[in-house]
Amino acid sequence: MDDYSHLLMSYLTTTPSLTLSLPSLPLAITHVLSSLSCPSPSIIRISLDVLSKLATSLPNPTLNPIFQQYGKGIITLVLQGLIQDFPEDSMEEIERIVVGTLGVCGSEGEVYVGEVLSVVGGNVVPANDRGVFMGELHE
C-alpha cells in the first residue's frame, strides 16, 4: 500500500493533468482510502497527502464525480482517523480533504459529518465540541 500511494503521489506531482485523466483514477482512490486503515503512520501520512493533493484540485470535472461517489467514505475515514489514531501532524491535510469533499458534496457532506460524530462517544468528543465543529462547517 505504501509503494502504491507513493507512486500515485509521484504521478500527481509530476504529471497532474495526465494522472487526473486516467480512467483508473476511481480505483486508485479506493486503494488510497483502503490504505487509511493500515496501522502504519507512514502509510496513513502518504495516503492523506494524496487525498489532500486531489482535494486541492477541486472543483475539477474529472474529480468531482469521484469525490461525490466516495464522499461518504472519505469523510468517514478521515474524521474517524482524526479522532482515533491518525498522526498528529496531519491536521492540515485532513482539513483540505474535508473542505474539498464538502465543497463537492454540499449538504450531503454535512450529513456524513453528522453521522460520524453521532457514533463517537461523548467522552471522546464532547457535545459542545461537536456543535462548534458543525457550526464551523458552514463558515
C-alpha positions in Angstrom: 0.0 0.0 0.0 2.9 2.3 0.8 4.5 1.9 -2.5 1.2 2.3 -4.4 0.4 5.6 -2.6 3.9 6.9 -3.1 3.7 6.0 -6.8 0.4 7.8 -7.2 1.7 10.8 -5.4 4.7 10.9 -7.8 2.4 10.8 -10.8 0.2 13.5 -9.3 3.2 15.7 -8.7 5.0 15.3 -12.0 2.1 14.8 -14.5 -1.1 16.0 -12.8 -3.2 16.5 -16.0 -2.3 13.1 -17.3 -2.9 11.4 -13.9 -6.3 13.1 -13.5 -7.4 11.9 -16.9 -6.7 8.2 -16.2 -9.8 6.0 -16.3 -8.4 4.0 -13.4 -8.4 7.1 -11.1 -11.5 6.0 -9.2 -9.9 2.6 -8.5 -6.7 4.4 -7.4 -8.7 6.4 -4.9 -10.3 3.3 -3.5 -6.8 1.9 -2.9 -5.7 5.1 -1.2 -8.9 5.0 1.0 -8.1 1.4 1.9 -4.6 2.3 3.0 -6.0 4.7 5.6 -6.9 1.7 7.7 -3.3 0.4 7.8 -1.7 0.6 11.2 1.4 2.3 9.8 1.6 6.1 10.3 3.8 6.5 7.2 1.2 4.8 5.0 -1.5 6.9 6.5 0.6 10.0 6.0 1.2 9.5 2.3 -2.4 8.5 1.7 -3.6 11.7 3.4 -1.1 13.6 1.2 -2.5 12.0 -1.9 -6.1 12.8 -0.9 -5.1 16.3 0.1 -3.4 16.9 -3.3 -6.5 15.7 -5.1 -8.9 17.7 -2.8 -7.0 20.9 -3.6 -7.6 20.3 -7.3 -11.4 20.5 -6.6 -13.6 21.6 -8.2 -12.5 19.6 -11.2 -14.7 18.0 -13.9 -12.8 14.7 -13.6 -12.5 14.6 -9.8 -16.0 16.0 -8.8 -17.9 12.8 -9.6 -15.3 10.7 -7.9 -15.4 12.7 -4.7 -19.2 12.7 -4.8 -19.2 8.9 -5.2 -16.7 8.3 -2.4 -17.6 11.4 -0.3 -19.2 9.5 2.5 -16.2 7.1 2.7 -13.7 9.8 2.5 -15.3 11.9 5.2 -15.9 8.9 7.4 -12.4 7.5 7.2 -10.7 10.9 7.6 -12.8 12.1 10.6 -12.6 8.7 12.4 -8.9 8.7 11.9 -8.6 12.2 13.1 -10.5 11.3 16.3 -8.8 8.0 16.8 -5.3 7.5 15.6 -4.0 9.5 12.7 -0.6 11.2 13.1 -1.0 14.4 15.0 0.8 16.4 12.3 -1.7 15.5 9.6 -4.3 18.2 10.5 -3.6 20.4 7.5 -4.1 17.5 5.1 -7.3 16.4 6.9 -8.7 20.0 6.7 -8.0 20.2 3.0 -9.6 16.8 2.3 -12.7 17.6 4.4 -13.1 21.1 2.9 -12.7 19.8 -0.7 -15.1 17.0 -0.2 -17.7 19.2 1.4 -17.3 21.6 -1.4 -18.3 18.9 -3.9 -20.8 17.0 -1.8 -22.5 20.1 -0.3 -25.3 19.4 2.2 -24.9 15.6 1.8 -21.3 16.0 3.1 -22.6 17.7 6.2 -24.9 14.8 6.8 -21.9 12.5 6.5 -20.0 14.5 9.1 -23.0 14.4 11.5 -23.2 10.6 11.1 -19.6 10.2 12.0 -19.9 12.5 15.0 -23.1 10.8 16.2 -21.3 7.5 16.7 -18.4 9.0 18.6 -18.7 8.8 22.4 -19.2 11.9 24.4 -16.1 11.1 26.4 -14.0 11.4 23.1 -15.7 14.4 21.5 -18.0 16.4 24.0 -21.3 17.7 22.7 -20.1 21.3 22.8 -17.2 20.5 20.6 -19.5 18.7 18.1 -21.7 21.7 17.9 -18.7 24.0 17.4 -17.3 21.7 14.7 -20.7 21.5 12.9 -21.1 25.3 13.1 -17.6 25.8 11.6 -18.6 23.7 8.6 -20.9 26.5 7.5 -18.1 29.1 7.5 
